[in-house]
């Protein structure tokens, strides 16, 4: 018999039993709670289960009616966004259960006024049977490091010559890499990260308050890894990594541009590669760039020749309402066009209105 349930972050024990942080750090109730507190978007875990296992889908509810152009709607509508590297996660090999997931989740979306669904899919763990294949698309290529290799293989076969040269430079300059053990270390990470966002003129959504990082440090100590680089008694680079049993993910980070010549971020990444290898992980996922083959992508590529397809899922559950809100967007931003690749299209922001 098939059962379904929709959990909130208040259902800690049931969420952890279905999708623990060891299986999916981004799908965990701990991550969901922190993200919910930061954004105000309610977190949910939809579970379809049988005696053979379960399919679990973590997501966040985003109100649509609060958008400035979303007026005269007949009810309270929402759309949903999955955490990174998740999508529906099959903890079963039951093909029938996976194939019934879409139909059952469609019913849930109609019941809860969900207009559209956007999911970030895990490159290795998403199951095609759980999705409508025509709605899956490539977002970008990402770089990952195979940390099951020996230390010698990583150094000689994974790293480029330029990367090895930069790492030798960090050793000559006595750059010290260490893992945060106190909130003072997290404050140093926050300082470096915020200054990096300022330097890059980042959008507001890339800024986080200090208590966001504090929550990771205090609430998820077994799954976070703040790594800092120190040079001449000051912190010059830092990265926050999240990890589960299999993967380590480069999440957020930055560096002091004044010390770029000593390559402290190279030291941070390489130290994390070795930490991941020593702790029995399979991959360090470095991610991609903002654009194909940009400077960020090339930097990450210097650590590994391996690539994975990072795909996304874009599905409309309520076609009539979706079209209505898109029409309202066009009327509100008179003379502008909806971004063709943005989803949901009504959440795109015209260039003149883009936040800085």
C-alpha beads as a LAMMPS data file, in Angstrom:
LAMMPS data file: protein, C-alpha beads

356 atoms
355 bonds

1 atom types
1 bond types

-500.0 500.0 xlo xhi
-500.0 500.0 ylo yhi
-500.0 500.0 zlo zhi

Masses

1 110.0

Atoms # bond

1 1 1 0.000 0.000 0.000
2 1 1 1.207 3.522 -0.868
3 1 1 1.122 6.240 1.771
4 1 1 1.779 9.951 1.507
5 1 1 2.543 12.669 4.009
6 1 1 3.503 16.328 3.939
7 1 1 5.906 17.271 6.711
8 1 1 6.959 20.643 8.123
9 1 1 10.076 21.491 10.124
10 1 1 8.035 20.814 13.265
11 1 1 8.028 17.135 12.272
12 1 1 11.699 16.739 13.085
13 1 1 11.796 13.030 13.926
14 1 1 9.716 11.930 10.916
15 1 1 11.683 14.168 8.533
16 1 1 15.000 12.833 9.846
17 1 1 13.787 9.237 9.599
18 1 1 12.831 9.721 5.951
19 1 1 15.620 11.989 4.712
20 1 1 18.451 12.424 7.232
21 1 1 21.261 14.927 6.760
22 1 1 23.646 12.020 6.228
23 1 1 21.735 11.151 3.028
24 1 1 21.115 14.704 1.780
25 1 1 22.464 17.747 3.554
26 1 1 20.392 20.172 1.462
27 1 1 17.302 18.002 1.897
28 1 1 17.652 17.791 5.667
29 1 1 15.250 19.282 8.187
30 1 1 18.183 21.142 9.753
31 1 1 18.977 22.968 6.515
32 1 1 15.253 23.536 5.861
33 1 1 14.780 25.135 9.279
34 1 1 17.692 27.549 8.816
35 1 1 16.575 28.538 5.324
36 1 1 12.970 28.976 6.469
37 1 1 14.023 31.229 9.339
38 1 1 16.158 33.330 6.991
39 1 1 13.691 33.719 4.096
40 1 1 10.311 33.279 5.739
41 1 1 9.459 30.656 3.101
42 1 1 7.821 27.670 4.774
43 1 1 9.685 24.383 4.275
44 1 1 7.927 21.129 3.472
45 1 1 8.878 17.512 2.766
46 1 1 6.469 15.506 0.624
47 1 1 6.915 11.765 1.142
48 1 1 5.418 8.982 -0.933
49 1 1 6.198 5.626 0.657
50 1 1 5.415 1.933 0.616
51 1 1 6.895 -1.192 2.132
52 1 1 9.672 -0.958 -0.488
53 1 1 10.952 2.505 0.482
54 1 1 10.094 6.134 -0.217
55 1 1 10.444 9.108 -2.530
56 1 1 11.077 12.350 -0.622
57 1 1 10.858 15.851 -2.066
58 1 1 11.974 18.860 0.042
59 1 1 10.791 22.300 -1.054
60 1 1 9.956 25.836 0.056
61 1 1 6.640 27.645 -0.421
62 1 1 6.910 31.140 -1.913
63 1 1 3.819 33.389 -1.799
64 1 1 2.686 34.695 -5.183
65 1 1 0.029 37.146 -3.974
66 1 1 2.684 39.387 -2.404
67 1 1 4.175 40.203 -5.815
68 1 1 3.328 43.821 -6.730
69 1 1 1.436 42.911 -9.893
70 1 1 -0.391 39.861 -8.508
71 1 1 -3.727 41.546 -7.818
72 1 1 -7.304 40.310 -8.145
73 1 1 -6.303 36.684 -7.587
74 1 1 -9.136 34.423 -6.493
75 1 1 -7.177 32.736 -3.671
76 1 1 -3.799 32.577 -1.961
77 1 1 -1.369 31.084 -4.493
78 1 1 2.203 29.880 -4.033
79 1 1 5.005 28.445 -6.131
80 1 1 7.713 26.137 -4.859
81 1 1 11.492 26.025 -4.987
82 1 1 13.651 23.074 -4.017
83 1 1 16.939 23.367 -2.123
84 1 1 20.101 22.982 -4.176
85 1 1 21.142 19.482 -5.241
86 1 1 17.846 17.826 -4.348
87 1 1 14.671 17.463 -6.383
88 1 1 12.669 14.307 -5.632
89 1 1 15.063 11.892 -3.920
90 1 1 14.279 8.196 -4.338
91 1 1 15.176 6.071 -1.348
92 1 1 13.824 3.005 -3.101
93 1 1 14.332 0.917 -6.221
94 1 1 10.589 0.399 -6.674
95 1 1 9.872 1.624 -10.207
96 1 1 6.117 1.653 -9.659
97 1 1 6.467 3.865 -6.587
98 1 1 8.708 6.301 -8.427
99 1 1 6.422 6.405 -11.453
100 1 1 3.388 7.190 -9.273
101 1 1 5.187 10.072 -7.574
102 1 1 4.354 12.685 -10.228
103 1 1 0.648 11.896 -10.270
104 1 1 0.412 11.960 -6.494
105 1 1 2.396 15.181 -6.219
106 1 1 0.193 16.832 -8.868
107 1 1 -2.773 16.174 -6.596
108 1 1 -0.944 17.730 -3.641
109 1 1 -0.137 20.828 -5.709
110 1 1 -3.767 21.288 -6.706
111 1 1 -4.847 20.893 -3.083
112 1 1 -2.327 23.458 -1.820
113 1 1 -2.690 26.065 -4.605
114 1 1 0.804 25.496 -5.990
115 1 1 1.097 27.159 -9.402
116 1 1 4.592 26.182 -10.479
117 1 1 7.532 24.064 -9.375
118 1 1 11.240 24.781 -9.807
119 1 1 13.707 22.150 -8.624
120 1 1 17.490 21.957 -8.559
121 1 1 18.356 18.341 -9.315
122 1 1 21.221 16.426 -7.780
123 1 1 23.489 15.413 -10.694
124 1 1 23.804 11.810 -9.489
125 1 1 20.704 11.156 -7.394
126 1 1 17.685 12.414 -9.311
127 1 1 15.369 9.791 -10.806
128 1 1 13.858 10.367 -14.254
129 1 1 10.848 8.231 -13.289
130 1 1 9.821 10.866 -10.722
131 1 1 9.658 13.754 -13.221
132 1 1 8.102 14.762 -16.518
133 1 1 11.155 14.413 -18.751
134 1 1 10.194 17.258 -21.090
135 1 1 10.469 19.696 -18.163
136 1 1 14.075 18.781 -17.283
137 1 1 16.738 21.083 -18.761
138 1 1 20.467 21.669 -18.454
139 1 1 21.372 24.667 -16.317
140 1 1 25.176 24.460 -16.474
141 1 1 28.190 22.214 -16.220
142 1 1 29.762 21.960 -12.801
143 1 1 33.192 20.860 -11.625
144 1 1 33.718 18.104 -9.094
145 1 1 36.740 16.369 -7.607
146 1 1 36.936 12.596 -7.182
147 1 1 38.255 12.420 -3.625
148 1 1 38.452 8.623 -3.643
149 1 1 41.763 9.035 -5.484
150 1 1 45.004 8.724 -3.567
151 1 1 46.827 11.869 -2.499
152 1 1 49.404 11.257 -5.216
153 1 1 46.757 10.789 -7.912
154 1 1 44.980 13.957 -6.841
155 1 1 48.178 15.971 -6.974
156 1 1 49.511 14.583 -10.251
157 1 1 46.371 13.737 -12.205
158 1 1 43.551 15.950 -10.925
159 1 1 45.291 19.290 -10.332
160 1 1 46.598 21.309 -13.265
161 1 1 50.220 22.411 -13.399
162 1 1 49.147 26.002 -12.661
163 1 1 47.183 24.861 -9.621
164 1 1 50.141 22.902 -8.234
165 1 1 52.345 25.929 -8.787
166 1 1 49.897 28.142 -6.874
167 1 1 49.725 25.650 -4.010
168 1 1 53.499 25.596 -3.771
169 1 1 53.329 29.378 -3.564
170 1 1 50.966 29.207 -0.575
171 1 1 53.389 26.868 1.187
172 1 1 56.330 29.155 0.530
173 1 1 54.326 32.068 1.927
174 1 1 53.355 30.039 5.016
175 1 1 49.618 30.376 4.469
176 1 1 47.926 28.494 7.307
177 1 1 44.599 26.735 6.668
178 1 1 42.351 25.714 9.545
179 1 1 38.745 24.835 10.357
180 1 1 36.595 27.226 12.394
181 1 1 36.145 26.169 15.999
182 1 1 34.546 29.325 17.436
183 1 1 32.073 32.050 16.594
184 1 1 34.995 34.455 16.290
185 1 1 36.207 32.355 13.364
186 1 1 32.715 32.456 11.851
187 1 1 32.737 36.258 12.217
188 1 1 35.975 36.353 10.245
189 1 1 34.359 34.205 7.565
190 1 1 31.389 36.605 7.532
191 1 1 33.688 39.619 7.154
192 1 1 35.530 38.072 4.222
193 1 1 32.330 36.878 2.558
194 1 1 30.529 40.220 2.896
195 1 1 33.495 42.202 1.580
196 1 1 33.673 39.835 -1.398
197 1 1 29.989 40.426 -2.171
198 1 1 30.564 44.191 -1.919
199 1 1 33.533 44.001 -4.290
200 1 1 31.532 41.998 -6.815
201 1 1 28.474 44.274 -6.590
202 1 1 26.404 41.204 -5.727
203 1 1 22.618 41.203 -5.758
204 1 1 20.896 41.515 -2.405
205 1 1 19.878 37.857 -2.391
206 1 1 23.558 36.885 -2.065
207 1 1 23.896 38.771 1.209
208 1 1 23.183 36.931 4.446
209 1 1 23.186 38.218 8.034
210 1 1 25.723 36.900 10.485
211 1 1 23.084 34.864 12.338
212 1 1 22.493 32.813 9.176
213 1 1 26.057 31.504 9.365
214 1 1 25.890 31.268 13.141
215 1 1 22.890 28.960 12.763
216 1 1 24.871 26.602 10.529
217 1 1 27.778 26.563 12.955
218 1 1 25.628 25.922 16.026
219 1 1 22.788 23.797 14.659
220 1 1 24.647 21.586 12.151
221 1 1 28.117 21.024 13.649
222 1 1 28.460 17.544 12.122
223 1 1 27.697 18.723 8.597
224 1 1 29.377 22.124 8.160
225 1 1 33.001 22.916 7.527
226 1 1 34.107 26.555 7.733
227 1 1 37.634 26.624 6.295
228 1 1 39.818 29.724 6.714
229 1 1 43.225 30.764 5.378
230 1 1 45.476 32.913 7.562
231 1 1 48.453 34.943 6.346
232 1 1 50.615 37.064 8.625
233 1 1 48.081 36.887 11.458
234 1 1 45.023 37.864 9.427
235 1 1 42.279 35.900 7.698
236 1 1 42.558 36.381 3.950
237 1 1 40.181 33.729 2.520
238 1 1 37.336 31.552 3.797
239 1 1 34.764 29.077 2.460
240 1 1 31.761 27.359 3.997
241 1 1 31.343 23.722 2.926
242 1 1 28.328 21.528 3.676
243 1 1 28.597 17.743 3.581
244 1 1 26.663 14.508 3.897
245 1 1 27.913 10.925 3.808
246 1 1 28.882 11.009 0.132
247 1 1 29.381 14.594 -1.031
248 1 1 31.050 17.794 0.144
249 1 1 29.579 20.957 -1.369
250 1 1 31.301 24.303 -1.748
251 1 1 28.511 26.597 -0.546
252 1 1 29.619 30.194 0.089
253 1 1 32.992 31.897 0.373
254 1 1 35.302 34.730 -0.506
255 1 1 38.806 36.139 -0.331
256 1 1 40.608 39.408 0.366
257 1 1 41.624 40.707 -3.053
258 1 1 44.666 42.436 -1.571
259 1 1 46.240 39.014 -0.988
260 1 1 45.282 37.381 -4.248
261 1 1 48.939 36.973 -5.244
262 1 1 49.529 34.365 -2.521
263 1 1 46.555 32.268 -3.720
264 1 1 44.902 31.584 -0.332
265 1 1 41.722 30.145 -1.873
266 1 1 43.793 27.473 -3.601
267 1 1 45.036 26.432 -0.177
268 1 1 41.481 26.351 1.211
269 1 1 40.198 24.127 -1.604
270 1 1 43.147 21.747 -1.513
271 1 1 42.930 21.377 2.263
272 1 1 39.239 20.508 1.878
273 1 1 40.012 17.957 -0.847
274 1 1 42.358 16.164 1.536
275 1 1 39.897 16.437 4.433
276 1 1 37.150 14.927 2.274
277 1 1 39.411 12.092 1.141
278 1 1 40.460 11.312 4.708
279 1 1 36.818 11.252 5.865
280 1 1 35.668 8.764 3.258
281 1 1 33.686 11.107 1.017
282 1 1 33.235 10.413 -2.680
283 1 1 33.143 13.867 -4.264
284 1 1 33.915 17.508 -3.569
285 1 1 31.419 19.476 -5.637
286 1 1 32.901 22.852 -6.522
287 1 1 30.015 24.013 -8.737
288 1 1 30.181 26.154 -11.853
289 1 1 30.622 29.770 -12.835
290 1 1 28.205 32.586 -13.491
291 1 1 28.802 32.108 -17.218
292 1 1 30.304 29.266 -19.267
293 1 1 34.101 29.220 -19.013
294 1 1 34.301 32.413 -16.953
295 1 1 37.098 33.079 -14.486
296 1 1 35.333 31.316 -11.622
297 1 1 34.752 28.199 -13.728
298 1 1 38.369 28.159 -14.893
299 1 1 39.600 28.472 -11.305
300 1 1 37.478 25.525 -10.207
301 1 1 38.562 23.553 -13.264
302 1 1 42.190 23.817 -12.149
303 1 1 41.389 21.308 -9.394
304 1 1 39.778 18.647 -11.554
305 1 1 39.028 17.686 -15.168
306 1 1 35.727 16.084 -14.099
307 1 1 32.367 17.627 -15.056
308 1 1 28.751 16.882 -14.231
309 1 1 25.461 18.096 -15.704
310 1 1 23.589 20.314 -13.251
311 1 1 19.977 20.139 -14.363
312 1 1 16.803 21.889 -13.261
313 1 1 13.113 21.033 -13.401
314 1 1 10.480 23.576 -14.470
315 1 1 6.868 22.472 -14.282
316 1 1 3.592 24.407 -14.334
317 1 1 0.856 22.831 -12.225
318 1 1 -1.876 25.430 -12.782
319 1 1 -1.621 26.588 -16.392
320 1 1 -4.516 29.062 -16.361
321 1 1 -3.351 30.851 -13.235
322 1 1 0.252 30.849 -14.445
323 1 1 -0.786 32.563 -17.680
324 1 1 -2.913 35.051 -15.739
325 1 1 -0.018 36.116 -13.519
326 1 1 2.362 36.360 -16.481
327 1 1 -0.174 38.676 -18.177
328 1 1 -0.332 40.776 -15.013
329 1 1 3.483 41.006 -15.060
330 1 1 3.433 42.269 -18.660
331 1 1 0.837 44.892 -17.798
332 1 1 2.756 46.023 -14.692
333 1 1 6.108 46.249 -16.483
334 1 1 4.618 47.869 -19.563
335 1 1 6.904 47.617 -22.581
336 1 1 9.077 44.849 -21.065
337 1 1 9.229 41.214 -22.064
338 1 1 9.340 38.153 -19.871
339 1 1 12.807 36.588 -19.670
340 1 1 12.600 33.503 -21.919
341 1 1 14.694 31.196 -19.711
342 1 1 13.597 32.444 -16.293
343 1 1 11.193 30.312 -14.278
344 1 1 8.661 31.025 -13.091
345 1 1 8.667 33.735 -15.749
346 1 1 6.647 36.106 -13.568
347 1 1 9.492 36.219 -11.025
348 1 1 11.922 37.724 -13.541
349 1 1 12.894 41.352 -12.956
350 1 1 13.331 43.812 -15.852
351 1 1 16.887 45.231 -16.114
352 1 1 15.805 48.720 -15.080
353 1 1 14.333 47.305 -11.862
354 1 1 17.111 44.846 -11.041
355 1 1 18.310 45.243 -7.471
356 1 1 21.966 46.121 -6.959

Bonds

1 1 1 2
2 1 2 3
3 1 3 4
4 1 4 5
5 1 5 6
6 1 6 7
7 1 7 8
8 1 8 9
9 1 9 10
10 1 10 11
11 1 11 12
12 1 12 13
13 1 13 14
14 1 14 15
15 1 15 16
16 1 16 17
17 1 17 18
18 1 18 19
19 1 19 20
20 1 20 21
21 1 21 22
22 1 22 23
23 1 23 24
24 1 24 25
25 1 25 26
26 1 26 27
27 1 27 28
28 1 28 29
29 1 29 30
30 1 30 31
31 1 31 32
32 1 32 33
33 1 33 34
34 1 34 35
35 1 35 36
36 1 36 37
37 1 37 38
38 1 38 39
39 1 39 40
40 1 40 41
41 1 41 42
42 1 42 43
43 1 43 44
44 1 44 45
45 1 45 46
46 1 46 47
47 1 47 48
48 1 48 49
49 1 49 50
50 1 50 51
51 1 51 52
52 1 52 53
53 1 53 54
54 1 54 55
55 1 55 56
56 1 56 57
57 1 57 58
58 1 58 59
59 1 59 60
60 1 60 61
61 1 61 62
62 1 62 63
63 1 63 64
64 1 64 65
65 1 65 66
66 1 66 67
67 1 67 68
68 1 68 69
69 1 69 70
70 1 70 71
71 1 71 72
72 1 72 73
73 1 73 74
74 1 74 75
75 1 75 76
76 1 76 77
77 1 77 78
78 1 78 79
79 1 79 80
80 1 80 81
81 1 81 82
82 1 82 83
83 1 83 84
84 1 84 85
85 1 85 86
86 1 86 87
87 1 87 88
88 1 88 89
89 1 89 90
90 1 90 91
91 1 91 92
92 1 92 93
93 1 93 94
94 1 94 95
95 1 95 96
96 1 96 97
97 1 97 98
98 1 98 99
99 1 99 100
100 1 100 101
101 1 101 102
102 1 102 103
103 1 103 104
104 1 104 105
105 1 105 106
106 1 106 107
107 1 107 108
108 1 108 109
109 1 109 110
110 1 110 111
111 1 111 112
112 1 112 113
113 1 113 114
114 1 114 115
115 1 115 116
116 1 116 117
117 1 117 118
118 1 118 119
119 1 119 120
120 1 120 121
121 1 121 122
122 1 122 123
123 1 123 124
124 1 124 125
125 1 125 126
126 1 126 127
127 1 127 128
128 1 128 129
129 1 129 130
130 1 130 131
131 1 131 132
132 1 132 133
133 1 133 134
134 1 134 135
135 1 135 136
136 1 136 137
137 1 137 138
138 1 138 139
139 1 139 140
140 1 140 141
141 1 141 142
142 1 142 143
143 1 143 144
144 1 144 145
145 1 145 146
146 1 146 147
147 1 147 148
148 1 148 149
149 1 149 150
150 1 150 151
151 1 151 152
152 1 152 153
153 1 153 154
154 1 154 155
155 1 155 156
156 1 156 157
157 1 157 158
158 1 158 159
159 1 159 160
160 1 160 161
161 1 161 162
162 1 162 163
163 1 163 164
164 1 164 165
165 1 165 166
166 1 166 167
167 1 167 168
168 1 168 169
169 1 169 170
170 1 170 171
171 1 171 172
172 1 172 173
173 1 173 174
174 1 174 175
175 1 175 176
176 1 176 177
177 1 177 178
178 1 178 179
179 1 179 180
180 1 180 181
181 1 181 182
182 1 182 183
183 1 183 184
184 1 184 185
185 1 185 186
186 1 186 187
187 1 187 188
188 1 188 189
189 1 189 190
190 1 190 191
191 1 191 192
192 1 192 193
193 1 193 194
194 1 194 195
195 1 195 196
196 1 196 197
197 1 197 198
198 1 198 199
199 1 199 200
200 1 200 201
201 1 201 202
202 1 202 203
203 1 203 204
204 1 204 205
205 1 205 206
206 1 206 207
207 1 207 208
208 1 208 209
209 1 209 210
210 1 210 211
211 1 211 212
212 1 212 213
213 1 213 214
214 1 214 215
215 1 215 216
216 1 216 217
217 1 217 218
218 1 218 219
219 1 219 220
220 1 220 221
221 1 221 222
222 1 222 223
223 1 223 224
224 1 224 225
225 1 225 226
226 1 226 227
227 1 227 228
228 1 228 229
229 1 229 230
230 1 230 231
231 1 231 232
232 1 232 233
233 1 233 234
234 1 234 235
235 1 235 236
236 1 236 237
237 1 237 238
238 1 238 239
239 1 239 240
240 1 240 241
241 1 241 242
242 1 242 243
243 1 243 244
244 1 244 245
245 1 245 246
246 1 246 247
247 1 247 248
248 1 248 249
249 1 249 250
250 1 250 251
251 1 251 252
252 1 252 253
253 1 253 254
254 1 254 255
255 1 255 256
256 1 256 257
257 1 257 258
258 1 258 259
259 1 259 260
260 1 260 261
261 1 261 262
262 1 262 263
263 1 263 264
264 1 264 265
265 1 265 266
266 1 266 267
267 1 267 268
268 1 268 269
269 1 269 270
270 1 270 271
271 1 271 272
272 1 272 273
273 1 273 274
274 1 274 275
275 1 275 276
276 1 276 277
277 1 277 278
278 1 278 279
279 1 279 280
280 1 280 281
281 1 281 282
282 1 282 283
283 1 283 284
284 1 284 285
285 1 285 286
286 1 286 287
287 1 287 288
288 1 288 289
289 1 289 290
290 1 290 291
291 1 291 292
292 1 292 293
293 1 293 294
294 1 294 295
295 1 295 296
296 1 296 297
297 1 297 298
298 1 298 299
299 1 299 300
300 1 300 301
301 1 301 302
302 1 302 303
303 1 303 304
304 1 304 305
305 1 305 306
306 1 306 307
307 1 307 308
308 1 308 309
309 1 309 310
310 1 310 311
311 1 311 312
312 1 312 313
313 1 313 314
314 1 314 315
315 1 315 316
316 1 316 317
317 1 317 318
318 1 318 319
319 1 319 320
320 1 320 321
321 1 321 322
322 1 322 323
323 1 323 324
324 1 324 325
325 1 325 326
326 1 326 327
327 1 327 328
328 1 328 329
329 1 329 330
330 1 330 331
331 1 331 332
332 1 332 333
333 1 333 334
334 1 334 335
335 1 335 336
336 1 336 337
337 1 337 338
338 1 338 339
339 1 339 340
340 1 340 341
341 1 341 342
342 1 342 343
343 1 343 344
344 1 344 345
345 1 345 346
346 1 346 347
347 1 347 348
348 1 348 349
349 1 349 350
350 1 350 351
351 1 351 352
352 1 352 353
353 1 353 354
354 1 354 355
355 1 355 356
